[in-house]
Amino acid sequence: MYTQFFGNYLLSHSYVTQDQLFSAMQREADARMRLGTLAINSGFMTAQEVDEVIIAQTHESKKFGEIAVECGYLTEEQVMDLLREQSPDFLLLGQVLVDDGIITNSDLENIIADYRSENEILDFDITSDNHEIIRRLIENLFNQDSTMTIESKSYFELLFNDFVRFVGEDFTPLPADKIKAFPVDKCIRQEIQGNYQIRSFISMDEETAIAFASRYVGDTFTEYDEYVQASLEDFLNLHNGLFIVNISNDSSIELTITAPELVEDPILDFDNPVYHFQVLYSFGIVHFLIELV
């Protein structure tokens, strides 16, 4: 989950523009992790040392690891450890941005350290399930909004996990804002009812909806039709259904959900401020709106 929030961190700190991030995400799947990037992340080498080895490679027909060992920057054992380790995916995104000349290796080194510090991440263990860190990342995404309840944080934590599990990991959530109106395209809504109410909306343009549905059901759609719409409805219904089950198990609070339905109005108007955030996928932008009643 740290990977998805890394792109948001880059945007919010003005290291990249949205277009630069989107371009890098599209090419991330074809990129190959380099030993120098792994060495920086592991703290085995500094960015300056990595740059020196890269320059040396232009004069010698040797691998990065060979030169790094000859220079005394790495040991043979460290090279083998780096080659075997399962690295967090966000490193590949940073490497693509370095390749594009948008940031330098020195920038990447500082960004990794600052990202860890700001979110109190001691180790990028991609097998860990640290809810406190993830919730802190979500709070930063929503600008430390003090009005967010524990249930709200749980809702968003589950939502991001559902995006990963059912659609794909290659997304970045953009900073959230509060709105009173929103123009929609292909939009589905559903309401959670009970001790408290949540109205949720998922909206995207037609091309993005086709790609989203194709990933969700593991099929290939070529046009927007009733099957694509049903896939969007099913995703929202599945997420909200999982949420009310979790709430029931954790807090013994019984909630119900209405049937998902298509929004036909071109503009949504709200009486109360609504959370709106964008999920930037390599295939397009998914808009998610939450009205806490």
Secondary structure, DSSP 8 states (H G I E B T S, - for coil): -HHHHHHHHHHHTTSS-HHHHHHHHHHHTT----HHHHHHHHTSS-HHHHHHHHHHHTTS---HHHHHHHTTSS-HHHHHHHHHS---THHHHHHHHHHTTSS-HHHHHHHHHHHHHHTT-S---TT---HHHHHHHHHHHTTT-TT--HHHHHHHHHHHHHHHHHT-S-EEE---EEEEEEE-SEEEEEEEESSS-EEEEEEE-HHHHHHHHHHHHTS---S--HHHHHHHHHHHHHHHHHHHHHHHHHH----EE---EE--SSEEEEEEEEEEEEEEETTEEEEEEEEE-
